[in-house]
Amino acid sequence: MTIPSTESLEAEQASFDATIRDIETWWQTPRQQHVKRPWTARTVAALRGSQTLPCVSNPAALKLWDMLKEHHKNRTSELTFGATDPVGVSQMAKYMRTVYVSGGLSGFSENSYPGMDHADYPWDTVPKVVDKLFRGQVWHDQRQRQLRMAMTPEERKTAEHWDYLMPIIADGDMGFGSLTVGMKAAKALAELGAAAIHIDDLALGLKKFTTGQGRTVVPTSEYADRVKAIRLQLDVLGAETLIFARCDTDHAEFITSVTDSRDHAYVLGATNPVFLEKHYTLRRAIDEAVEAGTSVAEARAVWMKDAGLASFDEAVSNAATAAGLSDKLADYTARTGYGTSLQQRRAAAKAVLGLDVAFEWELPRSAQGQYLFRQTVQTIVERALVVAPLSDLSWSRMDLPNYYDLKAYHEAVTAALGPERMFAFAWGGEWPFPESAGWTEERRKNASKILSEFGVVWQVQPMYMIQGVNMEIERAAAIWTAGGMGAYYEQIQTPAVTRKPFKVDGYEKMSWCGGILSDAFFAAVAGEEIAKQ
């Protein structure tokens, strides 16, 4: 026998209408009012269940928002590390106010099959790390509160008092698949404690941060849809979780598709008429090298040089110069602004210059079908502007960052969006900061301060938990194996437990390991009052 809902149609409608009003009111709060949504509150209300539970990450998200806004006002930055270990995070709380959960670090340390950051770990890897860290933060906050409340107010003045509830910024990578997978990942992150999520424009299954060739981005439209999906999911949850929109076109050599005309200006093609006539593809050149047993890398480099690889606009410029028509290029440029398709560019070249420009972007395609792509600062700026209305911070990933590129990017986005726009940035672990890239000794020393002046309010060094921790463990291992307990006592244990003003926390310290908290539970059950004041 079925049991229908006892809710009347009138009550159902009233509840739905109330939800719409609540959402509309929420969107007008200081935290949400800058977001420009392409959907209505009615749509979001229809996607919610009849009851929306409070999102556990909301207090941390609001805390993070206020923190970053304060940094923006003062032209300062929040500095943090990437972390996956609750013990390490508990120590970061003494100096830092946020935590970053890196997908790369999670892939190294939290995956059954660890490896380089290709985002080939299960989609719930980072959410599980966020859950672990968040629960650890809550526990540290709990045992600290209990310990302090067992003291008199006078004793509390000099006792340890750390803010363990540091907002967690989580790596959402490229969303791990279809929009629904990305939405599920965002839901898990927000419900498990992430105060912010960053989402990038790299291609699923083609992420490559190793030394070889092949970093690939998706079309602008696909990147925009990812950000839309994450924002929609957060709206459905009623989550305050921030979105950091990260663009990875810097150092990207491929794009998966030419479906979006906004990308056409940066797709590379062969311009050598002989190659076009013979349809001599890069793939064919590589196959010939493999068959002959010669260097594939060399064959690739030779093909790219001989093919006259260029963007269509570069091909037009070269053809116009050769034909003595350079004076007409300004008219061509005026007709081919942002979003002009290749077909429209061909028509403009024909109309203005009278030329059928040799160009074919199919010839350089990879074995996986990617098109060759030329990144420029302008591509990063354009993508940042597309997704800015639905995101909270803009983030350009720049490997081996050029100072002048960094400056140009942040100034261009700020000019387009206004001085209120905030930015995030991640520093790598092996960047040389050469003067040839604009990094004078003075700029290198003040790199983080310079970015703060550009409007960057959050900076992360995700590699410390590999570089720094590994270095310290190696040092400790050498001390232990060379000198045994005597050396350990003198060089590690004694400095740790006698350190002023607070010794390094460890499980021998009852207040840190929760021993006092455990005793308090027993005492409370026995009927004792455990708080002094």
Salt bridges, closest charged atoms under 4 A:
GLU70 OE1 - LYS73 NZ 3.61
GLU78 OE1 - HIS71 NE2 2.71
GLU78 OE1 - ARG97 NH2 3.16
GLU110 OE1 - LYS132 NZ 3.04
ASP117 OD2 - LYS207 NZ 3.28
ASP124 OD2 - LYS128 NZ 3.40
ASP131 OD1 - ARG135 NE 2.75
GLU154 OE1 - LYS157 NZ 3.25
GLU155 OE1 - LYS532 NZ 3.93
GLU160 OE2 - LYS509 NZ 2.58
ASP163 OD2 - LYS63 NZ 2.59
ASP171 OD1 - HIS198 NE2 3.21
ASP173 OD1 - LYS207 NZ 2.57
GLU191 OE2 - LYS187 NZ 2.91
ASP200 OD2 - ARG246 NH2 3.50
ASP201 OD2 - ARG383 NH1 2.96
GLU222 OE2 - ARG226 NH2 3.62
ASP235 OD2 - ARG37 NE 2.69
ASP248 OD1 - ARG246 NE 2.84
ASP248 OD2 - ARG397 NE 3.95
ASP250 OD2 - HIS251 ND1 2.65
ASP260 OD2 - ARG262 NH2 2.78
ASP263 OD1 - ARG383 NH2 3.13
ASP287 OD1 - ARG283 NE 3.40
GLU288 OE2 - ARG284 NE 3.25
ASP313 OD2 - ARG345 NH1 2.80
GLU314 OE2 - ARG374 NH1 2.35
ASP331 OD1 - ARG335 NE 3.74
ASP356 OD2 - LYS350 NZ 3.37
GLU362 OE1 - ARG365 NH1 2.82
ASP392 OD1 - ARG31 NH1 2.90
ASP392 OD1 - HIS34 NE2 2.68
ASP392 OD2 - ARG231 NH2 2.94
ASP399 OD2 - ARG215 NH2 2.60
ASP399 OD1 - ARG397 NE 3.17
GLU411 OE2 - LYS407 NZ 2.80
GLU441 OE2 - LYS445 NZ 3.24
GLU472 OE1 - ARG475 NE 3.20
ASP505 OD2 - LYS94 NZ 3.40
ASP505 OD1 - LYS509 NZ 2.93
